[in-house]
Amino acid sequence: MNRLDISIKEKAINAIRALPNGIGYDDIMEEILFLSKVDAALKEREKGEYLSQEEVEAQLKRKWQQ
């Protein structure tokens, strides 16, 4: 197991600990999935792989005009 795996594991454990008691497995999985998506988005942003607000608006405008 490398350092990145440990960091992800620690993030998941901390997220689960922060959740209220009495929740189900689905809630836990939803929280971990959310963290995964946020981490992926931040990595894409670091690489410059994202769209500006203007680019998103232009794409939506084109899509709605079809």
ABEGO torsion letter per residue (X at the ends): XBAAAAAAAAAAAAAAAABBBGBBAAAAAAAAAAAAAAAAAAAAAAAGBBBBAAAAAAAAAAAAAX
